[in-house]
Amino acid sequence: MQKIFLVLALFFLNLAASSQEKNEEIIVKNVIDTFFEGLHKGDSAIVSKTLHKNVKIQTTNTSKEGTKILKDETRLQLLEAISSIQPTQKLFEKLLSYDIKIDGNLASVWTPYEFYYNDNFSHCGANSFQLFNNNGNWEIIFLVDMRRRDDCSYLQK
């Protein structure tokens, strides 16, 4: 009887731990979704709530000549760019999937995407988010996105 009780106890402890991990994944995914909600609405206040005060932001792409480019952007620059979106401009970043990994107070989220400007395809790529659990509040501490205008078929797999 004790062996059965022990097996059941271990099963329920494992189930509880698994449930906690899933809850953290949902919370982290919600931070990413909130970031994009703000982007789509052109609302920098919404985006700001998802960013750590010392967030690092970078974009990488390839020039027409084939040169690899890495551009840094500050938190303020990103928020100003978002707040400058005009009501006539429609930005939509369609996230194709989420790959979320969490270990303690660090989370990593990979999101391949397609980007549309005024309902027209603009580019595709992937985002890499690093988040920090700042005393119970997940915040984006690093964001890098990769952009390309062609060869987006890999995203559909």
ZISUL-V244767 format. One record per residue. N is the residue number from 1. RES is the residue in one small letter. SS is DSSP state (A for helix, B for strand, O for the rest). Layout:
{{N RES SS} {N RES SS}}
//
This chain:
{{1 m O} {2 q A} {3 k A} {4 i A} {5 f A} {6 l A} {7 v A} {8 l A} {9 a A} {10 l A} {11 f A} {12 f A} {13 l A} {14 n A} {15 l A} {16 a A} {17 a A} {18 s A} {19 s A} {20 q A} {21 e A} {22 k A} {23 n A} {24 e A} {25 e A} {26 i A} {27 i A} {28 v A} {29 k A} {30 n A} {31 v A} {32 i A} {33 d A} {34 t A} {35 f A} {36 f A} {37 e A} {38 g A} {39 l A} {40 h A} {41 k A} {42 g O} {43 d O} {44 s A} {45 a A} {46 i A} {47 v A} {48 s A} {49 k O} {50 t O} {51 l B} {52 h B} {53 k B} {54 n B} {55 v B} {56 k B} {57 i B} {58 q B} {59 t B} {60 t B} {61 n B} {62 t B} {63 s O} {64 k O} {65 e O} {66 g O} {67 t O} {68 k B} {69 i B} {70 l B} {71 k B} {72 d B} {73 e B} {74 t O} {75 r A} {76 l A} {77 q A} {78 l A} {79 l A} {80 e A} {81 a A} {82 i A} {83 s A} {84 s O} {85 i O} {86 q O} {87 p O} {88 t O} {89 q O} {90 k O} {91 l B} {92 f B} {93 e B} {94 k B} {95 l B} {96 l O} {97 s O} {98 y O} {99 d B} {100 i B} {101 k B} {102 i B} {103 d B} {104 g O} {105 n O} {106 l B} {107 a B} {108 s B} {109 v B} {110 w B} {111 t B} {112 p B} {113 y B} {114 e B} {115 f B} {116 y B} {117 y B} {118 n O} {119 d O} {120 n B} {121 f B} {122 s B} {123 h B} {124 c B} {125 g B} {126 a B} {127 n B} {128 s B} {129 f B} {130 q B} {131 l B} {132 f B} {133 n B} {134 n B} {135 n O} {136 g O} {137 n B} {138 w B} {139 e B} {140 i B} {141 i B} {142 f B} {143 l B} {144 v B} {145 d B} {146 m B} {147 r B} {148 r B} {149 r O} {150 d O} {151 d O} {152 c O} {153 s A} {154 y A} {155 l A} {156 q A} {157 k O}}
//
